[in-house]
Amino acid sequence: MATKILMEALSPTMEEGRLVEWKKQEGDPVAAGEILAEVETDKAVMDLQARAAGTLLKHVAAAGTTVPVGNLVGIIGEKGEDISALVGAAGKPAPKAAAPASVATAPAIAASAPALRPAADGGRIKASPLARKVAADRGLDLGRIPGSGPEGRVILRDLESVVAPAVSPGRRAVAVTRGADRPSYEDVPLTQIRKTIARRLAQSIGPIPTFYLTTEVDMDRVWEARGQLNAAAAPPAGEAPTGKVSFNDIVLKATALALRQHPACNAWWQDDRIRYWHEVHLSVAVAIEDGLITPVVRYADQKSLREIGAEVRELAARARDRRLTPEEYTGGTFSLSNLGMFEIDQFTAVINPPEAGILAVGSIVEKPVVRDGAVVPGRRMRLTMSCDHRVIDGATGAAFLRTLKQMLENPLALVW
């Protein structure tokens, strides 16, 4: 008897998925548990597995299509089995593949470009929609660019070091500012994660009564302590270096310890109740190619600086490759977003519901400060906390920030 292959809910918040690629083709034998296809969810690229053995008889949905959860995408059965009733019961024809992300044809890349990468799957080049768009805009041939994404997929960071080809004599440049040489605009289909970001922003900014608290932290002692920690941990000659402690690691650790002292900020809004967490699970905002995701450092208050740093680096790398599991990006109790590395002095972050607060971390700036009546150079960093007023009152948020500020200005407190 034929078995339906349905679009499964591969993440807790998934409502639809995009079929990135079929791993099994029509007519291929299939074993239960084998990977049938790659699916882009609202958070990551995940595997769709076979729930029965047999032969893959039909791709009801083509690669590149977006399918609601629960809808038919394929059929497994015995060779020669009549599946016309199942296909007809799908309700409508298989959805059409999404339009390609770019509308221009990229010229061949210059001879100095990276070595040619063989195209996969009968000539179809694996690349993210954003990479295709940028490559088309810059006139790059994706077939000649090695991909560092899942299974060799070309992603945005692979294009950063590639030089656009020069225009040969007698040939006009592809990138023109006006005229009929290229369309006046292009439409790029939304990825699943961008759809989710848009939906959750509307859920956060609209219904949540948010207020903001900002404080400035003296980072001179942290600056010195970090240098000493990394110098002391330097490996002997000939041994591989270990990861250094970053300022972000220190802020994460201090935030986790401050939340332990102020559980009223370590909470969720639950419509008919407030959930106060006894565990500290920090959601850390990570910028990925087409959006933002918040992998979670669990029990952050119980981990050392180096443990936090190693975990954040691993989670961030998995996030950028779209390989996080749902358990790795759900269940956070408080969020932190750091734009200091982009030289942003101060900003406000959007609360990630159901969490009640998020901390926005700016850059460490050297500036003139007054100390003991004299103007001297000092290092300062601004922290801005976004608070859900349904859960956190002004005095409650201020007390949390004061504790966090004290910990960062006296970093020995982080080792107690």
N, C-alpha and C positions, 0 to 999 in steps of 0.2 A: 504494500500500500504506500502511496506517495506521502511524503512528509513536507509540510510547508516550512520554508525558511523565512522567518519573520524578522523585521527590524527590532532588535531587542533594546531595552533600556540599559545601556552599558554604563551609565552614571546616574546618581540619584536625581539629578535635575534635568536629565535628557528628555526632550520632547520629540526630537527628530534627529536623524543622522544622515550624513552624506557618505555614500559609498565611494570611497577613495579608489579602491582597486579590488577586483575579483582575483583571489589567489587560486581558485579552482575554476576551470572552464567547463562549458557544457560538454557532457560526455565523459568527464573525468570521474574515476572511482573516488568515493569519499568514505572515510572511517569516522565513526562517532568521536567527537572531540577535536577533529582536524580543523585547521583554520580555513574558512571559506573565503573571507574577504576582510579588508581593512575598512573601518568605519571611523569617520571623524565625528566625535561627539561634541558637546558644548565645552569640553575641557581638554580633550586629548584625542589621539588616534589610537583606537583599540581594535582588537581582533574579534570578528564574528565567527563563532565556532559551530560546527555541525552538531545537531542534536540527534541525528540518526545516521546509519550507514546506508550506502547504496551508490547510485550514480547521480551526479548533478545533471538533471534533465533540462533545467531552464533557468536563465537569468531573467527574472521578471523585471528587475530594475537594472539599468545600465550603470557602469562606473561613471561617477560624476554627478549622479542624481541625488537629491535630498528626499528622504522618505520618512514619514511620521512613524513613531514607535508603534509597533503592532501591525504595520502593513506588510504585505507579502513582498519579498525581494527575490525569492527563488524557490525551486522545487527539487527535492531529492526523491528518487524512486528507483524502480527497476527499468532496465533498458527496454524500450518499446512500449512502456506503459502509457496509457491514454491519460493525459493531464489537461485536456482541453477544458474540462469542467472547472478545475482549480484555477486555471488562468482566467477563464471567463468570470469566475466568482470574485476575482480581485476587484471588480467594480468599475475599473477604468483602465485604459492602456497604461503601460509602464511610463513613468514620467520621463520627459525629455531631459537629456543631459544639459547641465548648466552651460551657459555661454562661456567661451574661453575668456580668461582674465584679460588678455591683451588683444588688440585689433590690428597691430602693426606686425609686419614680418621682419624679424631681426636679421641683418646681414651677417655673413660669416665673420667670425672674430679674427683679429689679426694673428699673424703667425707667432707672436710673442705671448699669446694667451696660454692658459694651462692646457695640458695634453687632452686630446679628444677622449671623452667618456662615452663608451658604447651605449646606445639607447636601449632601454629595457622594453620588454613586452612588445616585440614587433615594431620597434621604431618610436613608440610613445615615450617621451622624455618625462621623467618624474620630477615635478617641481610644484612648489606651493603657489597659490594664486598671486600672492604678493611678489614672489620672486619672478613669476612670469611678467607681471606688470612692470617691475623695475627693469628687467632685462630688455623688454620691448622699448621702454623709454630711453634706455642707454644704448640700444643697438647691439646687444650681446646675444651670442648664440648659446643657448642653454645646453646644447649637446656637447659643447666643448668645456663645460665647467664641472669639475668634480663636486658631487653633492655630499654634504655631511649630515643630512637629515636621515630619518628612518629609511633603511634599505636604499641608501644613495640618493634620496630625494634632494634636489637643489632647494635651498632655503635662502633667506635674505642675507645671512652673514657670509654665505659663499660668494656673494657678488661684491663684497666690500673691497677686495684687493684686485679685482679684475679691471683692467683699463679698457675703456670703450675704443672701438676701432677707429682709426683715422679715415677720413674720406678720400678716396682715390681720385686722381685727376679726371675731370670730365664727368664725375658722378656727384649728384647733389646729396647733401646730408639728409639722413632720415628725419632727424629732429628739426622741424621748422616751426616758426612761431605763428605763421598765418598762411592762408591759401588752401588749396585743395590737396596738398601733398599728404595730409593726415587729417583724421576726423577732429572736430572741435572739442570732443569730449569722449570718454569711454566709461562704461558701467562695469564695475567689478562686483560679482556676486558676493554677498555676505558669507563669511565663514560661520560655522556653528558657534565658535567661541565669541565672535563679534556680535552675533545675535543675542547670545546670553548676556554679554556685557551691557548691551543696550537695554535689555529687559530688566536686569538687576539695578541698573542706574535709575531707571524710572521708579522701581520699587523703593529705592533708597532716598533719592532727593525729594520726591514728592511727598510720600506719607510720613517720613521720619522728621520730627521737629529737632533740627540739629543746631547746636551752638558750638563755638570754637574757643579754645583756650591756648594761649601762646606763652612760652617762657624761653628765656635765653640761658644757656648753660656755659659755665666756665670749663673749657675742655683742656686746659693746660696740663693738669695732672694726668688725665687720661692719655694725652699725647705722650707724655713721658713714660707712663706705665706700659703702654702698648709697645713702645720702642724697647724697653727693658725686657718685656716678656718674649718678644720675637728674637732679641739678641741671645737671651739665655737658652732658647729652644733651638738655636742654630745647630744643625747636625755636624758631626766631625767630618773632616775632609774625606771625600770619597763616598760618603753616604748620601742617599737621596734626601732632598729637603722635604720637610713636612709643611702643611699649610700654615700660613701665618695667621695670627689673630688680626681681624679687621676691626675698624671702628663700628661697623654694622653689627659684628658679633657682640661687641661690648654693650651697645645700646640694646640689643635683643636680650642679653642676660640681665641687664639692669631693669628693663621693662618687665621681664618675667618675675623678678624678685619684688618689684614694686607692686605688681598685681597680686602677689601672694599676701602682701600687707593690706591691700585695698580690694577685697573681693567684690565690693559693690561695682567696680569697673570691669570685673571679669565675669560678664553676665550676658544673657540672651533675652531679648524681648520675645515673648511667646503668646502675644495677643491677650490671653486671659490670665497670664501669670508672668513672673520674671524668674528665670532660671539662673541662680548664682552658682558658678562652677567652683569646685574645690581643687580642680586640676587646671594647670596653665598650659594651654595649647596655642602657640603663637602662629597666626597666619602671616606669612611674609610675602609681600607683593613682588612678583617677578615679571618683568616685561618680556614677552615673547614676540614672535614675528608679527602676529596679527591681533595682538590684544594684551591681556593681563591675566595672570592666574596667581592664586595664593596658596602655595604648598604650605603644609603645617608642620612646625617643629613641636612635637608632643613632649609634654612634661619638661618644658624649656627651663623652668625654675630649678630642676634637679640635675641639669647637665652643665658640664664645664664649658668654658669659652671655646676650647678647641673642639669639643664634641659638637657644640652648636655650629661652629664654623664649618666643620667637615660635613655636617648634615645639610646645611643651607647650600653649600656648593654642589653637593650631589643632587639635591632636590631641584635646584635651579637648572642644572644640566639636563635632567630628565624632563623638566617642564619645557625647556626650549626645543627638545626633540619630540614633544607631545607624547611622552611615554609615562606620565604619572598615572597611577591607579586612583580610583575614587577615594580610597582610604587615605591617600596622601594629600588630597586637597580639600577635604571636608572635615568638619568637626572643630574648627578653630574657635577659640573663646575670645580672642582680641587680635587685632591686626596692626601691622607696622608696614609703612611704605617709606622708602629712603630714596630721595632724589639728590642727595648731597654730591654724589659722584658726577652729576651733570651741572654742578655749580649753581644749583638752585638754593637760594638762601632760606626761603620760607614758602610754604604752600599749605593748602588745606586738602585733605583726602576725603573721599566719599566712603561712608560707613558701609561695611559688608554685612548685610543682615543675615542671620538674626543677631549678630554681634552688636554690642551697644557702643563700641568705641574703636577708633583707629588713630594711630600716632603717625604724624607726618614729620620726617626727619630731614632737615636741611643740611647744607654744607658747613664744614668747619672753616670759619673765616678769621683771618688775622686782622685785628683792628685795634685802634687806640682805646684803652680802658683806663679807668681811674683806680689806682690801688694805693692805699695809705696816703691819699692826698696828692699823688703824683700820676701823671699820664704816662703809661707804659704800654708796650705792645702785649696783646693777649689773644688767645684763640677762643672764639665763641661759636656756639651752635644753637640754632633755634628749633624748638619742638612745638608743634601745633597738634592739639588733640581735638578730634571731632567727636562730639558726644550726643548720644540719643537722649534727649531730655526726658523721655518717658521712663528711663532707667537711671540715668546719671544726672544729679543736680550739680549746679555750678560749684558749690563748696566741695562736693565729693570729687569732682574731676580736678579741682585745684589742689586738693590734698594729695591725690595720686601724683600729679605733676611735681609737687614740691618734694615728695619722697624720691621720685625718679631723678630730679635735679640734684638732690643731696648725694645720691649714690654715685652719679657720674662725676660730681665734683670731689668725691672722696672714694676713689676706685677700690680702696682696700675693703670697702663694704661688700664688694662683689665676691670676695673669697670667703666670707664668713658662712 
